[in-house]
Amino acid sequence: MKILIVEDIPDIAEALTKLLTVRMDHVECRTASTLEEGLRVANEFHADLTLLDLILTDSPLEKVINSIGLFTPPVIVVTELADDKDILLACMANRAQKVISKRGLLGVLDSIGSNIKADELVIAIIDAHLRNVAPGRKSELTLCNVR
């Protein structure tokens, strides 16, 4: 599975990449730090799923929300703003499959072990992927055993 991570904070992009490649089998991640770069990489990489931060330094929030539909679905929004209902509704209206709060994800920099937010993200990715696998086609996506 190919996952595009659009995140402008290098530590978070690195943590997400590490989390996904350690916790899941058959995963290849690419990162982009701006909306423009994310759209370019999406065009070249042909990701199966996109993780998109809403607050990017190069683009206003409204532009990022309106760009969700330009990424290959499914798109999972990962943001600090997940408590704002208006933002959640805007994301869902623009084809985001799920919105997950970043709070708690930074712990994966220190430990890939048990972390509720990390588990929520991995489960959301697997769920989104399985919903988008063509009928009759077997998914190769599985969780790794992690201590």
PEZI-V485710 format. One record per residue. RES is the residue in one letter. SS is DSSP state (h for helix, s for strand, l for the rest). PHI is phi in degrees with one decimal (999 if undefined). PSI is psi as a letter, one per 20 degrees, with the letter a starting at -180 (* if undefined). Layout:
<<RES SS PHI PSI> <RES SS PHI PSI>>
//
This chain:
<<M l 999 p> <K s -102.6 p> <I s -123.3 p> <L s -98.2 p> <I s -112.4 o> <V s -105.7 o> <E l -152.6 p> <D l -90.6 i> <I l -98.9 o> <P h -54.0 h> <D h -63.0 h> <I h -72.4 g> <A h -59.7 g> <E h -65.7 g> <A h -63.5 g> <L h -64.9 g> <T h -61.2 g> <K h -62.5 g> <L h -56.2 g> <L h -70.4 h> <T h -75.9 h> <V h -84.4 g> <R h -85.4 i> <M s -130.4 q> <D l -83.5 q> <H l 58.5 l> <V l -120.0 p> <E s -121.7 p> <C s -112.7 q> <R s -126.8 q> <T s -121.4 q> <A s -142.3 q> <S l -105.3 i> <T l -134.1 r> <L h -62.8 g> <E h -59.8 g> <E h -63.8 h> <G h -59.9 g> <L h -67.0 h> <R h -66.1 g> <V h -63.9 h> <A h -58.7 h> <N h -65.0 h> <E h -86.5 h> <F h -86.3 h> <H l 54.9 l> <A l -65.7 q> <D l -82.9 i> <L s -159.4 q> <T s -122.0 p> <L s -102.2 p> <L s -124.4 p> <D l -79.4 p> <L l -80.2 h> <I l -100.9 n> <L s -113.0 p> <T l -64.0 h> <D l -91.6 i> <S s -141.2 q> <P l -67.8 q> <L h -51.1 g> <E h -60.0 h> <K h -66.0 g> <V h -63.8 g> <I h -59.5 g> <N h -69.6 i> <S h -90.9 i> <I h -53.0 g> <G h -67.4 i> <L h -82.2 i> <F l -87.2 q> <T l -63.2 p> <P l -71.6 q> <P l -81.1 q> <V s -116.5 p> <I s -111.8 p> <V s -86.3 p> <V s -118.8 o> <T s -150.6 q> <E l -77.7 i> <L l -93.1 j> <A l -65.4 i> <D l -87.8 i> <D l -86.7 o> <K h -61.4 h> <D h -63.2 g> <I h -68.0 g> <L h -59.3 g> <L h -64.2 g> <A h -63.5 g> <C h -64.4 g> <M h -66.4 h> <A h -65.5 h> <N l -101.0 k> <R l 79.2 k> <A s -73.3 p> <Q s -79.9 h> <K s -157.0 q> <V s -122.3 p> <I s -124.5 p> <S s -74.2 q> <K l -72.8 h> <R l -55.7 p> <G l 96.5 i> <L h -73.6 h> <L h -64.9 i> <G h -61.4 i> <V h -70.1 i> <L h -64.6 h> <D l -91.3 h> <S l -148.8 p> <I l -89.2 j> <G l -67.0 b> <S l -73.7 p> <N l -150.7 o> <I h -56.3 g> <K h -66.1 h> <A h -64.7 g> <D h -62.4 g> <E h -60.6 g> <L h -66.8 g> <V h -61.0 g> <I h -63.7 h> <A h -62.7 h> <I h -66.0 g> <I h -61.8 g> <D h -61.6 g> <A h -63.5 g> <H h -65.0 g> <L h -63.5 h> <R h -66.7 h> <N h -103.7 i> <V l -73.1 p> <A l -58.8 q> <P l -55.4 p> <G l 87.8 i> <R l -96.8 p> <K l -83.7 p> <S l -81.9 p> <E l -94.6 j> <L l -79.7 p> <T l -142.2 r> <L s -82.6 q> <C l -86.1 q> <N l -81.3 p> <V l -124.2 p> <R l -81.0 *>>
//
